Amino acid sequence: MACVYCGHAVEEGERLSLDHLVPRVAGGTHAPTNLVTCCSHCNSARQDRSVASWARAVSEYTLEPATAIVARVRRTVRRALPRREALEIMSRR
């Protein structure tokens, strides 16, 4: 399991959390399709930026094109787990 934005993984010692793609302040919900795993750094740094805007910022230090990051987020959303199941998996890591 890894951060959907920068790729840092639990296996590397990274602590992951759930991030709302549409921020709660913008009407985002806790629906599985609105949640992705991300590292605590990306979660706090992203704030309420759009995924595309944040992908451009992350791509500057990951050297991965922003379009690839956005595509990974879209693939992740399509494989969404129910929230309770996602939290249970994350708590075991």
N, CA, C and O atoms as a GROMACS GRO file, in nm:
protein
  372
    1MET      N    1   0.085  -0.116   0.000
    1MET     CA    2   0.000   0.000   0.000
    1MET      C    3   0.090   0.123   0.000
    1MET      O    4   0.189   0.129   0.073
    2ALA      N    5   0.055   0.222  -0.083
    2ALA     CA    6   0.141   0.338  -0.099
    2ALA      C    7   0.060   0.466  -0.117
    2ALA      O    8  -0.061   0.462  -0.143
    3CYS      N    9   0.127   0.578  -0.104
    3CYS     CA   10   0.066   0.708  -0.128
    3CYS      C   11   0.033   0.718  -0.278
    3CYS      O   12   0.119   0.697  -0.363
    4VAL      N   13  -0.090   0.750  -0.307
    4VAL     CA   14  -0.133   0.758  -0.447
    4VAL      C   15  -0.066   0.874  -0.520
    4VAL      O   16  -0.057   0.874  -0.643
    5TYR      N   17  -0.018   0.972  -0.445
    5TYR     CA   18   0.043   1.090  -0.508
    5TYR      C   19   0.194   1.076  -0.530
    5TYR      O   20   0.242   1.093  -0.641
    6CYS      N   21   0.268   1.044  -0.423
    6CYS     CA   22   0.415   1.041  -0.435
    6CYS      C   23   0.473   0.901  -0.442
    6CYS      O   24   0.589   0.884  -0.480
    7GLY      N   25   0.394   0.799  -0.407
    7GLY     CA   26   0.440   0.661  -0.418
    7GLY      C   27   0.512   0.606  -0.296
    7GLY      O   28   0.549   0.489  -0.298
    8HIS      N   29   0.532   0.685  -0.191
    8HIS     CA   30   0.598   0.632  -0.072
    8HIS      C   31   0.509   0.524  -0.011
    8HIS      O   32   0.388   0.542   0.003
    9ALA      N   33   0.572   0.412   0.026
    9ALA     CA   34   0.497   0.294   0.068
    9ALA      C   35   0.510   0.264   0.216
    9ALA      O   36   0.605   0.305   0.283
   10VAL      N   37   0.412   0.192   0.266
   10VAL     CA   38   0.412   0.146   0.404
   10VAL      C   39   0.537   0.062   0.430
   10VAL      O   40   0.599   0.072   0.535
   11GLU      N   41   0.573  -0.020   0.332
   11GLU     CA   42   0.690  -0.106   0.345
   11GLU      C   43   0.819  -0.026   0.363
   11GLU      O   44   0.919  -0.079   0.413
   12GLU      N   45   0.817   0.100   0.324
   12GLU     CA   46   0.933   0.189   0.342
   12GLU      C   47   0.924   0.265   0.473
   12GLU      O   48   1.007   0.352   0.502
   13GLY      N   49   0.823   0.233   0.554
   13GLY     CA   50   0.806   0.300   0.683
   13GLY      C   51   0.713   0.420   0.679
   13GLY      O   52   0.699   0.490   0.780
   14GLU      N   53   0.649   0.443   0.567
   14GLU     CA   54   0.559   0.558   0.554
   14GLU      C   55   0.429   0.532   0.629
   14GLU      O   56   0.377   0.421   0.628
   15ARG      N   57   0.377   0.635   0.693
   15ARG     CA   58   0.246   0.627   0.758
   15ARG      C   59   0.144   0.682   0.661
   15ARG      O   60   0.158   0.793   0.610
   16LEU      N   61   0.041   0.603   0.635
   16LEU     CA   62  -0.060   0.644   0.539
   16LEU      C   63  -0.189   0.684   0.610
   16LEU      O   64  -0.218   0.641   0.721
   17SER      N   65  -0.263   0.769   0.541
   17SER     CA   66  -0.395   0.809   0.588
   17SER      C   67  -0.488   0.810   0.468
   17SER      O   68  -0.446   0.783   0.356
   18LEU      N   69  -0.613   0.842   0.492
   18LEU     CA   70  -0.708   0.856   0.382
   18LEU      C   71  -0.723   1.004   0.349
   18LEU      O   72  -0.736   1.088   0.438
   19ASP      N   73  -0.720   1.034   0.220
   19ASP     CA   74  -0.735   1.171   0.173
   19ASP      C   75  -0.864   1.182   0.094
   19ASP      O   76  -0.899   1.093   0.016
   20HIS      N   77  -0.935   1.291   0.114
   20HIS     CA   78  -1.058   1.318   0.038
   20HIS      C   79  -1.019   1.384  -0.094
   20HIS      O   80  -0.956   1.491  -0.094
   21LEU      N   81  -1.055   1.324  -0.207
   21LEU     CA   82  -1.024   1.385  -0.337
   21LEU      C   83  -1.096   1.517  -0.352
   21LEU      O   84  -1.037   1.617  -0.393
   22VAL      N   85  -1.225   1.518  -0.320
   22VAL     CA   86  -1.299   1.644  -0.310
   22VAL      C   87  -1.299   1.676  -0.161
   22VAL      O   88  -1.363   1.605  -0.083
   23PRO      N   89  -1.230   1.782  -0.120
   23PRO     CA   90  -1.219   1.812   0.022
   23PRO      C   91  -1.355   1.828   0.090
   23PRO      O   92  -1.453   1.870   0.029
   24ARG      N   93  -1.358   1.794   0.218
   24ARG     CA   94  -1.482   1.807   0.295
   24ARG      C   95  -1.536   1.949   0.290
   24ARG      O   96  -1.657   1.969   0.283
   25VAL      N   97  -1.448   2.049   0.294
   25VAL     CA   98  -1.493   2.189   0.291
   25VAL      C   99  -1.558   2.225   0.158
   25VAL      O  100  -1.630   2.324   0.149
   26ALA      N  101  -1.532   2.144   0.054
   26ALA     CA  102  -1.591   2.168  -0.078
   26ALA      C  103  -1.708   2.074  -0.104
   26ALA      O  104  -1.754   2.060  -0.218
   27GLY      N  105  -1.757   2.008   0.002
   27GLY     CA  106  -1.872   1.919  -0.014
   27GLY      C  107  -1.837   1.773  -0.035
   27GLY      O  108  -1.926   1.693  -0.063
   28GLY      N  109  -1.709   1.738  -0.023
   28GLY     CA  110  -1.667   1.598  -0.040
   28GLY      C  111  -1.722   1.512   0.072
   28GLY      O  112  -1.741   1.558   0.184
   29THR      N  113  -1.745   1.386   0.040
   29THR     CA  114  -1.801   1.292   0.137
   29THR      C  115  -1.698   1.187   0.175
   29THR      O  116  -1.585   1.188   0.126
   30HIS      N  117  -1.739   1.096   0.263
   30HIS     CA  118  -1.655   0.984   0.302
   30HIS      C  119  -1.679   0.863   0.211
   30HIS      O  120  -1.641   0.751   0.245
   31ALA      N  121  -1.741   0.884   0.096
   31ALA     CA  122  -1.768   0.774   0.003
   31ALA      C  123  -1.636   0.713  -0.043
   31ALA      O  124  -1.538   0.786  -0.063
   32PRO      N  125  -1.631   0.582  -0.060
   32PRO     CA  126  -1.507   0.516  -0.103
   32PRO      C  127  -1.448   0.576  -0.230
   32PRO      O  128  -1.326   0.578  -0.246
   33THR      N  129  -1.530   0.622  -0.320
   33THR     CA  130  -1.480   0.680  -0.445
   33THR      C  131  -1.422   0.820  -0.426
   33THR      O  132  -1.368   0.877  -0.520
   34ASN      N  133  -1.433   0.875  -0.306
   34ASN     CA  134  -1.375   1.006  -0.276
   34ASN      C  135  -1.254   0.994  -0.185
   34ASN      O  136  -1.197   1.095  -0.144
   35LEU      N  137  -1.213   0.872  -0.153
   35LEU     CA  138  -1.102   0.850  -0.061
   35LEU      C  139  -0.989   0.773  -0.128
   35LEU      O  140  -1.012   0.676  -0.200
   36VAL      N  141  -0.866   0.819  -0.104
   36VAL     CA  142  -0.747   0.749  -0.151
   36VAL      C  143  -0.646   0.745  -0.038
   36VAL      O  144  -0.651   0.828   0.053
   37THR      N  145  -0.554   0.648  -0.044
   37THR     CA  146  -0.448   0.645   0.057
   37THR      C  147  -0.338   0.742   0.016
   37THR      O  148  -0.302   0.752  -0.101
   38CYS      N  149  -0.286   0.811   0.115
   38CYS     CA  150  -0.173   0.900   0.088
   38CYS      C  151  -0.090   0.914   0.214
   38CYS      O  152  -0.137   0.888   0.324
   39CYS      N  153   0.034   0.957   0.196
   39CYS     CA  154   0.122   0.976   0.311
   39CYS      C  155   0.080   1.102   0.387
   39CYS      O  156   0.011   1.188   0.332
   40SER      N  157   0.122   1.111   0.510
   40SER     CA  158   0.083   1.225   0.592
   40SER      C  159   0.137   1.356   0.535
   40SER      O  160   0.073   1.460   0.546
   41HIS      N  161   0.255   1.350   0.473
   41HIS     CA  162   0.311   1.472   0.413
   41HIS      C  163   0.222   1.523   0.299
   41HIS      O  164   0.185   1.641   0.298
   42CYS      N  165   0.187   1.436   0.206
   42CYS     CA  166   0.102   1.478   0.094
   42CYS      C  167  -0.036   1.521   0.143
   42CYS      O  168  -0.092   1.618   0.092
   43ASN      N  169  -0.090   1.449   0.241
   43ASN     CA  170  -0.223   1.481   0.291
   43ASN      C  171  -0.227   1.622   0.349
   43ASN      O  172  -0.318   1.698   0.319
   44SER      N  173  -0.129   1.657   0.431
   44SER     CA  174  -0.131   1.789   0.492
   44SER      C  175  -0.088   1.898   0.394
   44SER      O  176  -0.137   2.011   0.402
   45ALA      N  177   0.001   1.867   0.302
   45ALA     CA  178   0.048   1.968   0.206
   45ALA      C  179  -0.054   1.998   0.096
   45ALA      O  180  -0.060   2.110   0.046
   46ARG      N  181  -0.133   1.899   0.060
   46ARG     CA  182  -0.231   1.918  -0.048
   46ARG      C  183  -0.338   2.021  -0.009
   46ARG      O  184  -0.379   2.102  -0.091
   47GLN      N  185  -0.381   2.016   0.114
   47GLN     CA  186  -0.487   2.102   0.166
   47GLN      C  187  -0.612   2.089   0.080
   47GLN      O  188  -0.665   1.978   0.067
   48ASP      N  189  -0.661   2.198   0.021
   48ASP     CA  190  -0.784   2.189  -0.058
   48ASP      C  191  -0.759   2.209  -0.208
   48ASP      O  192  -0.849   2.247  -0.282
   49ARG      N  193  -0.635   2.183  -0.251
   49ARG     CA  194  -0.604   2.194  -0.395
   49ARG      C  195  -0.671   2.080  -0.472
   49ARG      O  196  -0.697   1.973  -0.418
   50SER      N  197  -0.697   2.106  -0.598
   50SER     CA  198  -0.753   2.001  -0.684
   50SER      C  199  -0.647   1.893  -0.705
   50SER      O  200  -0.528   1.917  -0.685
   51VAL      N  201  -0.692   1.776  -0.744
   51VAL     CA  202  -0.599   1.666  -0.770
   51VAL      C  203  -0.501   1.706  -0.880
   51VAL      O  204  -0.381   1.680  -0.869
   52ALA      N  205  -0.549   1.769  -0.986
   52ALA     CA  206  -0.462   1.808  -1.097
   52ALA      C  207  -0.357   1.909  -1.051
   52ALA      O  208  -0.240   1.898  -1.088
   53SER      N  209  -0.398   2.007  -0.972
   53SER     CA  210  -0.305   2.108  -0.922
   53SER      C  211  -0.200   2.045  -0.831
   53SER      O  212  -0.082   2.076  -0.839
   54TRP      N  213  -0.246   1.956  -0.744
   54TRP     CA  214  -0.153   1.889  -0.653
   54TRP      C  215  -0.059   1.796  -0.731
   54TRP      O  216   0.059   1.787  -0.698
   55ALA      N  217  -0.109   1.729  -0.832
   55ALA     CA  218  -0.025   1.640  -0.914
   55ALA      C  219   0.088   1.719  -0.980
   55ALA      O  220   0.200   1.671  -0.989
   56ARG      N  221   0.058   1.839  -1.025
   56ARG     CA  222   0.163   1.923  -1.085
   56ARG      C  223   0.270   1.957  -0.982
   56ARG      O  224   0.389   1.954  -1.013
   57ALA      N  225   0.230   1.988  -0.859
   57ALA     CA  226   0.326   2.021  -0.754
   57ALA      C  227   0.410   1.899  -0.717
   57ALA      O  228   0.532   1.910  -0.702
   58VAL      N  229   0.347   1.783  -0.702
   58VAL     CA  230   0.418   1.661  -0.664
   58VAL      C  231   0.514   1.618  -0.774
   58VAL      O  232   0.623   1.569  -0.746
   59SER      N  233   0.474   1.637  -0.899
   59SER     CA  234   0.558   1.592  -1.010
   59SER      C  235   0.693   1.664  -1.013
   59SER      O  236   0.789   1.613  -1.071
   60GLU      N  237   0.700   1.780  -0.950
   60GLU     CA  238   0.828   1.854  -0.946
   60GLU      C  239   0.933   1.780  -0.864
   60GLU      O  240   1.052   1.791  -0.894
   61TYR      N  241   0.892   1.706  -0.760
   61TYR     CA  242   0.993   1.636  -0.682
   61TYR      C  243   0.993   1.485  -0.702
   61TYR      O  244   1.088   1.418  -0.662
   62THR      N  245   0.889   1.429  -0.764
   62THR     CA  246   0.892   1.285  -0.793
   62THR      C  247   0.946   1.259  -0.933
   62THR      O  248   0.980   1.146  -0.967
   63LEU      N  249   0.952   1.363  -1.013
   63LEU     CA  250   0.997   1.354  -1.152
   63LEU      C  251   0.907   1.264  -1.236
   63LEU      O  252   0.949   1.210  -1.338
   64GLU      N  253   0.783   1.249  -1.191
   64GLU     CA  254   0.682   1.173  -1.264
   64GLU      C  255   0.585   1.274  -1.323
   64GLU      O  256   0.545   1.368  -1.254
   65PRO      N  257   0.546   1.259  -1.448
   65PRO     CA  258   0.453   1.357  -1.508
   65PRO      C  259   0.322   1.366  -1.429
   65PRO      O  260   0.270   1.265  -1.380
   66ALA      N  261   0.270   1.485  -1.418
   66ALA     CA  262   0.143   1.507  -1.348
   66ALA      C  263   0.031   1.423  -1.408
   66ALA      O  264  -0.056   1.375  -1.336
   67THR      N  265   0.034   1.405  -1.540
   67THR     CA  266  -0.071   1.324  -1.604
   67THR      C  267  -0.067   1.179  -1.556
   67THR      O  268  -0.172   1.115  -1.544
   68ALA      N  269   0.052   1.128  -1.528
   68ALA     CA  270   0.064   0.990  -1.476
   68ALA      C  271   0.009   0.981  -1.334
   68ALA      O  272  -0.054   0.882  -1.299
   69ILE      N  273   0.031   1.083  -1.254
   69ILE     CA  274  -0.020   1.085  -1.117
   69ILE      C  275  -0.173   1.090  -1.119
   69ILE      O  276  -0.238   1.015  -1.047
   70VAL      N  277  -0.229   1.176  -1.202
   70VAL     CA  278  -0.376   1.187  -1.214
   70VAL      C  279  -0.434   1.055  -1.263
   70VAL      O  280  -0.538   1.011  -1.213
   71ALA      N  281  -0.369   0.991  -1.359
   71ALA     CA  282  -0.417   0.862  -1.410
   71ALA      C  283  -0.415   0.756  -1.300
   71ALA      O  284  -0.506   0.674  -1.292
   72ARG      N  285  -0.311   0.757  -1.215
   72ARG     CA  286  -0.303   0.661  -1.104
   72ARG      C  287  -0.416   0.684  -1.004
   72ARG      O  288  -0.475   0.589  -0.952
   73VAL      N  289  -0.446   0.810  -0.978
   73VAL     CA  290  -0.557   0.842  -0.886
   73VAL      C  291  -0.688   0.789  -0.944
   73VAL      O  292  -0.768   0.730  -0.871
   74ARG      N  293  -0.710   0.808  -1.073
   74ARG     CA  294  -0.833   0.759  -1.137
   74ARG      C  295  -0.843   0.606  -1.129
   74ARG      O  296  -0.950   0.552  -1.101
   75ARG      N  297  -0.732   0.537  -1.154
   75ARG     CA  298  -0.733   0.390  -1.144
   75ARG      C  299  -0.762   0.347  -1.001
   75ARG      O  300  -0.836   0.251  -0.978
   76THR      N  301  -0.705   0.417  -0.905
   76THR     CA  302  -0.726   0.384  -0.764
   76THR      C  303  -0.872   0.401  -0.726
   76THR      O  304  -0.927   0.319  -0.653
   77VAL      N  305  -0.934   0.507  -0.773
   77VAL     CA  306  -1.074   0.533  -0.740
   77VAL      C  307  -1.164   0.423  -0.796
   77VAL      O  308  -1.262   0.384  -0.732
   78ARG      N  309  -1.131   0.373  -0.912
   78ARG     CA  310  -1.212   0.265  -0.971
   78ARG      C  311  -1.204   0.137  -0.890
   78ARG      O  312  -1.295   0.055  -0.896
   79ARG      N  313  -1.095   0.118  -0.813
   79ARG     CA  314  -1.079  -0.003  -0.732
   79ARG      C  315  -1.118   0.022  -0.586
   79ARG      O  316  -1.077  -0.053  -0.498
   80ALA      N  317  -1.195   0.123  -0.560
   80ALA     CA  318  -1.227   0.165  -0.424
   80ALA      C  319  -1.282   0.051  -0.338
   80ALA      O  320  -1.368  -0.026  -0.380
   81LEU      N  321  -1.229   0.044  -0.217
   81LEU     CA  322  -1.279  -0.048  -0.116
   81LEU      C  323  -1.381   0.024  -0.030
   81LEU      O  324  -1.378   0.147  -0.020
   82PRO      N  325  -1.469  -0.048   0.032
   82PRO     CA  326  -1.556   0.016   0.131
   82PRO      C  327  -1.469   0.079   0.240
   82PRO      O  328  -1.366   0.023   0.277
   83ARG      N  329  -1.509   0.193   0.290
   83ARG     CA  330  -1.428   0.270   0.386
   83ARG      C  331  -1.385   0.186   0.505
   83ARG      O  332  -1.268   0.188   0.542
   84ARG      N  333  -1.476   0.112   0.565
   84ARG     CA  334  -1.444   0.033   0.682
   84ARG      C  335  -1.333  -0.069   0.651
   84ARG      O  336  -1.241  -0.089   0.730
   85GLU      N  337  -1.344  -0.133   0.535
   85GLU     CA  338  -1.244  -0.231   0.495
   85GLU      C  339  -1.107  -0.164   0.472
   85GLU      O  340  -1.003  -0.218   0.510
   86ALA      N  341  -1.108  -0.047   0.410
   86ALA     CA  342  -0.983   0.026   0.385
   86ALA      C  343  -0.917   0.064   0.518
   86ALA      O  344  -0.796   0.048   0.534
   87LEU      N  345  -0.994   0.113   0.612
   87LEU     CA  346  -0.939   0.150   0.743
   87LEU      C  347  -0.884   0.029   0.817
   87LEU      O  348  -0.780   0.038   0.883
   88GLU      N  349  -0.952  -0.085   0.806
   88GLU     CA  350  -0.905  -0.207   0.870
   88GLU      C  351  -0.772  -0.251   0.811
   88GLU      O  352  -0.681  -0.288   0.886
   89ILE      N  353  -0.759  -0.248   0.680
   89ILE     CA  354  -0.634  -0.286   0.615
   89ILE      C  355  -0.522  -0.193   0.659
   89ILE      O  356  -0.412  -0.239   0.691
   90MET      N  357  -0.548  -0.063   0.661
   90MET     CA  358  -0.446   0.033   0.698
   90MET      C  359  -0.403   0.016   0.844
   90MET      O  360  -0.286   0.038   0.877
   91SER      N  361  -0.495  -0.022   0.931
   91SER     CA  362  -0.460  -0.037   1.072
   91SER      C  363  -0.369  -0.158   1.095
   91SER      O  364  -0.296  -0.161   1.195
   92ARG      N  365  -0.370  -0.254   1.006
   92ARG     CA  366  -0.287  -0.374   1.019
   92ARG      C  367  -0.145  -0.349   0.971
   92ARG      O  368  -0.057  -0.430   0.998
   93ARG      N  369  -0.119  -0.242   0.902
   93ARG     CA  370   0.014  -0.216   0.844
   93ARG      C  371   0.101  -0.139   0.938
   93ARG      O  372   0.216  -0.109   0.906
   0.00000   0.00000   0.00000
